[in-house]
Amino acid sequence: MRMNYTKWILLCMAIASIAIAGVIRVPGGPVTGKWLSGDSVIVEAGAYVPVDGELGIEGGVGIYFEGVGRFEVEGSISVEGNALQPVNIYAVDGWRGIRLSGSAWNRMSFVNILSDFGLPRQCVELRDGGLDIRNCNFSAAENCLRVIGGELHAIENAFLTNKLYSKVVELSGMVGFPSEDCEFAPGNVFRDNFLKCDVAPLQPGDPVDPFSVTSGLWVEYCTNICMNSNEVTVRAPLTVVGVRFGNTPDFGDQSWDLDQTVVYAESFTQMAIGVLNEVNGDLDVSQMTITVRGAEGYSSSCFFAARTAYIRVNSTTTIMGSPLDIFFNTSGAGRIDANYLLKWAEAGSSLLDEDPSVPPLASSEMLTSFDNLSVNLGDSIWEENPQFAMNGTWGNWNNRVEIAAFFALTRFSPCIDRGDPDLGNDPDNTRLDIGRFYFDQTSSPVDPRPGVVGNSSMLPAYPNPFNPNTILPIEVAGPGLLKVTVWDVLGRIVWEANQPVYGAGLQNVHFKASGLASGTYIAQAEFDGQIVGNQQLSLIK
């Protein structure tokens, strides 16, 4: 398949800006070797990496795939972009992505699969071996990442789809064990990722399948993944599921953990389910913020336990879009236990109602399946407005910073210090806040307020020297945007963080350097675009 003349000109302009080594045309057939920074690569249909073959791709490479067929990697591939020089991949509409089927480990860092010239049908599929994928941005119609076997490390990526019945990320039949520390240890890791499916309203002639759903994170035949600190958003017509666990594997303890996660599920025309567990296994949920918003006349559910599934919910904030929705739902012998929970119906909050004439919703009207003996609520259940900062519009966030700004707690929030004390302390050595995000009293106190900070400044990191993590304390003068950047001695950005700040005080930024080599690094802090300090860091391994 050839693209038209206009798109060809646009592609050449896009990749010419980074090209210093010329254009490389890769014909169909086996591909090995290395593509160097500045190369502009056009890959013809039928090209593949053969068994025992290796393909290395440096940062700053631009790649265009001409055909819709998959780029098969039977050997191994290493795509090593960085923040300043990512690897940008373009394709035609319907491209089926990269399939990794060899037994080797593969690596992708700072890779952008873009839709400038055509939206891929799928981005990356792993069938065997292993994949370490970090700081990547994938856009696709149906599926960004699909794992049907092998071992996975997926950390700090963004995955976006836009087609009805798509599954943003699908994890199935994975081998090995979950990572013990959810970091770099051996084992399966899926953490700190941003998933979003945003589907347009139905149009006349669109296919309607009553047995299919649109989903963010789809997990089946797996019990062995560390899944912490992810943000999952699904907005679509018909039935919507945020996170789904299905199909019992033949091995393992059949248990999952879903902690420190945001799930937002919204259906324009039918019901939405936030978290669905429909296998004979246990699901532990802690410090989650979950929202469901279904269509009028449909009953949506924050948590749904089907068959003999079991869900334990703790230190979690749940929000419904309608008083007809159900916070906890079960079918068959499914069971749910919940405690230390703040639950709220959006229509019952005067702060969330667009129409101030709508009266507050009585707590007795908030439906929870109390008549189902399989739903057990503890003593610590509060039916109150969580009082989020809500900077933005429901469901319209486009990255992790925006979703954190929306669901961050304010000093009026009843979520503060209401969590289960057995789960540990927050940064203030008090009980856990309820929900995904902490409320840091050192910067946004309930009472008393600290003295006003006159100037923003960066304080000495501790520990320093360090291995592998250190804390960068930064004093800020008020609310704003805090940015921290770390460079190596060659001036390359190796780490970057952006976070909103909601009040004056001390902000502790955690710098994790497990993937970096020993040496000297430079950290710099900016607050609202102004440099407030920099210092030298020493990583010793």
N, C-alpha and C positions, 0 to 999 in steps of 0.2 A: 504494500500500500504506500502511495506517495502523497505527501501533503500538497496543498495548492501553492501557487507561486507567492501569494501574499504571506502565508504562514512561513514559507521558507525564508523570505526576506526578514521577517520578524525574528525567526530563530537565529539567523546569522548575526543580526544586530545584538541579540541577547548574549550569545556566546563569544562574539568578537571582543566584547569589553574585557574579557578575562583571558583571551587567547594570546599567548606569546610563543607557543610552540607549533601553531598551525592546526589545521583540521585533519583529523584521522578518520578515514572511512573503514569500518570493520565489516568485511563480507560475511555471508552465512558460512557456518562451519566452526571448527574449534578455535577458541580464543584463550590465550595465556599471556603472561608478561605483566607490564606495568604501564598505566596511563599517568603521565606526569602533570604537575600543576601547570595550568594554562592550556592544556590540551582541550580541543573541542572535538568530541567523538560522535560520529554518526554510526549507529549499529544497525546493520541490515537484518532483515528477518532471517531466522534460522541460525544465528550465531549462538554459541554456547561454550561454557567452560567444561572441558572433558574431565573424566575420572582421573584423579592424580594431578590435574592441572590447577594452577594458581593464577588468580588475577588480582593485582594490586592497583588501587586507584587513590591518588593523592588529592588533598584539598585543592580547590580551585579548578577542578575539571568540570566541564559542561558536557552532558551526554544526552543524545536524542535517539530514541528507539523508533525505527520506521514502521515495523509491523505490529499487529495486534497480538501475535503469539508470545508466549512466555520466553524470557531469557533464562534458559536452564543452566544451573550451576551444579554440575555433578562432582566437581572437585571442591575448591574453596575460593572465597572472595573476601577481600579486605578493603573496605572503603573508608579512608582515614581523612575525613574533612575536619575542619576546626571552625571556631566561631567567626574568624575573619575570612576564611576561605572554605566555605561549605562546598559540597559536591551537589550540583543541581542536575536533576534528571527530568527530561521532558519526553512526552510520548504522544501518540495519536489517541483519539477517542477509542475506548474499549480495550486498551492495552492490558494484558493479563499479568503483567508484573514480572518479578524475579522469583524463581522457584529454586530453593536450596534443597537438594536431594542427596548430597554426598554425606560421608561420615565424619568430615572434618568440622572444626569450629570456624565460623564466619563472623566478621565484625563489620558493623556499620556505625559511624559516628558523624554527626553533623551532615546528614544527607537530607536533601529536600526533594521530594517527588511532587512536582508542580503540575498545575492544570492549565498553564498559559496557552498551550497549543492543543490540548486534548485531555479529557479526564480519564485516567486509567480505570479499568474495571476493578482491578486488585493491585496492591503494591508489592507485598512480600509474602511468600509462603515458605514455611519450613517443614520439611518432611523427615529429616534425619539429621544427625550430627548436632551442632549447637549454633546458636546465634546470640551475639552480644550486640545490642542495639541501644544507642544512647544519643540524646539530643537531636533526634531526627524529627522531621515534619513531613507527614504523608497525607495526601489528599486522594480520594478514590470515590467511585460511585458506590461500590458494594462492600468492599472489605479492604482495610489498610494492612492488617497483619493477621495471618492465619497460620496456626501451628497445628500440625497433625502428627507430631512425634518429635523426638529430640529434646534438647535442653535449651532453656531460654533465660537470658538476662535482658530485660527491657526496662530502662530507667530514663526518666525525664524526656519522654517523647510526646509529640502531639499527633493525634490521629483524627482525621475528619472525613466523614462520608455524607452523601446527600440523596441517596436513593431509597425508595420505599422497600421495606423488608431487608435492608442491609444490616450487617453485623460489623460494627466498627472494628472490633478485635475478637477473634475466635481462637480459643485455646482448647485443644483436644488431644487426648492420648499421650500426654507428655511423660517422659521417662525421668528416672532419678528421684530426688527428694527436694523438698523446699529448702531454700537457703536458711541457715540457722540465724543469721544476723540481718537478713534482707539487704545485704550489701554486696560484697564481692566474693563471699565464700562459695564453694561449689553448691549447686542446687538451683532450683528454678525461682526466678525473681521477676515480678511485674509490679513495679512501684513508681510513684511520682510521675505518672503519665496523665495526659489530658486527652480524653476521648469525647468526641462530639459528633452526633448525627443530627443534621438539620434538614428535614425533608419539607418541600413545599406542599401546600394544601392539594388535595386530590383534584384532578381535572377530569372532564368527561372522557371516557375511554380508558382511563388508567385501570390496570388489572387489580381485582379485589380478591384476595385469597383468605378465607376465614380461618385457615389453619397456620398462617404465617404471621410473624411479628417483626417489628423493627427493634433492634437491640443495640446496646452499647458494648457491653462485655459479655461474651457468650462462652461459658465454660462447660465442658462435658468430658467424661471419661478421664477426669483428673482429680487428684486429691493432694497434689504435691507442689503447690505454688505459694510463695510468699506474696500476698497482695495487699500492700499497705499504701496509704496516702495517694490514692488515685482520685481523679475527678471525672465523673461520667455523666454526660448530658445527652438526652435523646428527646427530640421534638419532631413529631411526625403525625400524620393521620392514621386511623385504624388503631390496632392494639400495639402498645409500646411497652417494652421491658427494659429497665436500666441495666441490671446485672442478673444473669440467669445461670444457675447451676443445674445441669441435667445429665441423665444417663450414668448409671453407676458403673465404675470401673471394676475390673476383676482383681484389683490389688489395693493395698494401702488401708488406712484407717477410716477412710471416707469422712474426712473432716476438713473444714476450711476456716480460715480467719479472714475477715474483711474489716480492717481497722483504719481509722483516721481517713475516711473516704467521704467524698461528696457524691451523691446520686440524685440527679434531677430527671424525672420522667414526665413528659407532657404529651397527651394525645389530643388532637384537634377535634376528633369525631367519635372516639370510643373511650375505652378505659386505659389507664396507665398502671403498671406495676413497678414499684421501685426495685425490690430485690425478691427474686423468685427462687426458692429451693425446692426442686421436685425430684430429688433422689433420696435413697435410703441412707442419709448421712447427716452430720452435724455441721452447722454453720454458726460461728461465733462472730458477733458484730459488736464493735466497741468504738466510741468516739466518732460516730458517723453523723452527717447532716443529710437528711433524705427528704425529698419533696416529690409529691405526685400531684398532677393536675390533669384531670380527665374532662371529657365533654359532659355537658349538662345531661342528666338522666342516666349516666353510667356510674357504677361504683368502682372506684380505683382503690388500690391497696398499696400501702407503704411496704409491708412485708407479707409474703405469701408462702406458706409451707404446705406442699402437696404430698400426697402419698404418705410415707412414714418419715418425712423429713423433719428435722428438729432445728429451730433457730433460737439462739440465745442473744438477746439484745441488751446492751448495757451502755450507759453514758452517751445517749444518742438523742438528737433533736429530730423530730418528725413533723412535717408540715403537709397538710392536705389542701387541695384547691377548692374543695366543696364539702359542705357538711354531710353529704351523702356518701362520702368516701369512707373506707375502712382502714384503720391504722394497722391492724393485724388480722390476717385472714388465714384460714386453714381449710384443707379438704382431706377426706380419708382419715388416716391416723396421724396426719401432720401435727406438730406441736410447736408452740412458741412460748418462751419465757422472757419476760421483759422487766427491767428494773432500772432505776436511776434514769428516768426518761422525761423529756419535755415534749409534749405533743400538742399540736395546735391546728385548728382549721382556719385556713386563710380567710374565709368569709366571715369568721368571727372576730377579726381584728380590725378595730376602727382605724389603725394606722395603715392597714393593707387595703381597706375598702376604698375604691374610687368614689363610691356614692356614700357620703356621710349619713344619709338617712337610713341606711341599713342598720338595724339594731344589732348589738353584740349577740353572738350565739351562745346560748346557755350550754354549760358543760355537759348536761345530760343529753343534749342533742348530738354531741360528737360521737359518731358510731364507732365502737370497737366491738368485735364479735364476742361480747361477754357471755352470750348464750352458748358459745362453743367452749366446752370444758377443756379443750386443748390449748386455750390461750390463758396463760397465767401471768397476771400483772402483780408486781411487787408493791411494797409500801411507798416507794419513792417515785411516784408518777405525778407530774404537774401538767395542767392544761392551761398554758399561758403563752402569750405572744413572745417568741424568742428574742425580739428586738435586735434584728441584724442591722448592720450598717446600710445595706441595700444600696450601694453605689452602682447604679445601672438599672437594667430592666430584667425581669424574670426570664432566665433561659438564654439571654442574648450575649452572654460573655463569650469571648473568643480565645482566652488563654487562662492560665492558672492564676495570674495576678488579678485579673478581673473577677474571677469567681471567689477568690479570697477576700477581695474588697467588698463583695456583695454579702457574703455570709459571715464576715467578721462580727464579733460581738461588740455591743456598745456597753457603756457603764451602767445602763439601765436594764441590761438583760438578766432575766431570772435564771439563765443557764450558768452563771458564774458560780464556781465552787459548789456545784450540785452533784458532781459525778461520784462514782464509787471510789472511796478512799483506798480500797484494796488494790487499785490499779496503779497507784503511784502518785507523785506530786507534780503539780505544774511548776513553772519557773518561780512562782512566789512561795513555794513550799506550803501550798494550801491544797484543798481537795481538787480533783480534776474538774475542769469546766465540762459542761455537757455539749457535745457536738464536735465537729471537725477541728475548729480553731480555738486556740487559747485566748483568754482575755488577760493581757499582761498588766497587772496593777502598777508596775513601775513606770509605765508610760501613759496609761489611761486608768487611773485609780477610781474606785468607787468612793472611798472616804478614808483618810483625808487626801486632798490633792497635794502633790509635792510642790516645792518651790518652782517657780518658772525658770526654765533653762534659758539663759541669755543667748548663748551661741552654741552651734552644733560643732562637735569635735569627735575625732576618732581616738579611742583610748588604746593602750598597749594590748596586743593579742595575748591570750593565755590558753594553753601553754605555748611557749615559743623559745627554743625549737620545739617541734611537735611531730607526732607520728600516730595515726594519719590525720587526726582531726584537731582543729583549734577553734576558739571562739574569738570573734572580732567585735568588741564592745564599741558602740557608737552612740554618743549622746546627741539627741536632736532637740531643737528648740520648739517644735510644735508638729502639727500634722503635715504630711507631705509624702513624697515618694523617695525612698532610700534605695540607692544603687551601690553595689559593691562589686569591684572588678579586681581580678588577680591576674598578673602577667608573669611570664617566665623571664629569664635574663635576656632573651632574644627579642623581647617586646611582643610576644604572642599572647593573646588572651587564652588562659587555660580554665577560667571559671568566672561566672558572672551571676549575680542574683539581683532581682528587683522585688521590693516588697512595699506595700502601702503602710504608712504609719498614721495612727489616729490620735496621737497626743504627744506632748513633750515627755522626754525621759530617756532612759537607757534602752537601747535595742541591741540584743545579742544575736549576731549573725554567725551561724555555724558553717565553717568552711571544711568540707570533706575532701581530702586529697589522696584517697586510697589508690586512684588510678594514675597518679603522677610519680615521676622519678624524684629521688633525693636531690636537693639543691636549694637554691635561693629563689624566692618569689617576691613580687611587690604587690601589696594590696592597697587599693585606693577606694575611699568612700565619697560618694556624692549625695547631697540632699537637695532635692528640688533643683537639680542642675548645677549646684555649686559644690566645688571640691571642699570637703571638710577635713581631710587628712589622708596621709598615706604612710606606710611603714614596710619594713623588710621582714619577710617570714623565712624561716629555715626549716625545711622538711628533711628529717633524718630517719632513714629506714634501716 
